Amino acid sequence: MTTKAVVSVSDLEKTYGKPNERQYTALKGLNFTVDAGEFVGIMGASGSGKTTLLNMLSTLDTPTKGDVVVNGHDVTKMRGNQLADFRAEEVGFIFQDFNLLESLTAEENIGLPLALKGTSSKVMDQAIHEVAATLSISDLLTKYPAELSGGQKQRVAAARAIVHHPAILMGDEPTGALDSTSARELLDLMTTINEQQKMSVLLVTHDPFSASFCQRILFIKDGQIGSELRRGEQDRRAFYQQILNELGTFNE
């Protein structure tokens, strides 16, 4: 039985600048897949190309060359409404700075992806309360972002990211603005989402502790995948040490 790839990246390149100007190539011929239900981390130093890659995968930017297929959709060939529909249905996103709308309650923030799709209020209400129960934030639904702690905001953001059951959940340094306790809670939460809902997760991070929650890590250096680590049967602490060792050799 072959596992379906939720993300497939082929010969992906991204160059900034016009042909007659000085150009900068951020990604240089990347190839990799993320299987259904897999929890994959992308690590690299600042400027290595990891955020550029995430922007390509989430359709926030377009590649210069190559293909990006997410859940059977070649996103490099989509335009306009197609792209908007794709983002609304197939991708969930957790940002470092939460990106919650301050004028909306937690409940209204969580329901945004469904509201944008024109979901009926009855279906939307049920979906919001189900995801809130899963993430243990039912008691926060009537509160506004200003009334929430950083950890609570990130849980609300996570609920918004998965309320529409996307094919993949993407996180861009999602623990970056959190204290260590809240960061651990969010990583445990992402692990639970991955395991219980069988949702694929792609985590971009420079933090070895965050990366240790992944099953597999791709290390990006100078726009290319330099190496890869698989957790296998190791416990998280042993994998964390392996990541530290890899970073030591990778950054030399």
Beta strands, then each sheet from edge to edge (+ up, - down):
strand 1: 5-16
strand 2: 24-35
strand 3: 39-43
strand 4: 65-70
strand 5: 73-74
strand 6: 91-94
strand 7: 168-172
strand 8: 200-205
strand 9: 216-221
strand 10: 224-230
sheet 1: 2+ 1- 4+ 5-
sheet 2: 6+ 7+ 8+ 3+ 9+ 10-
end
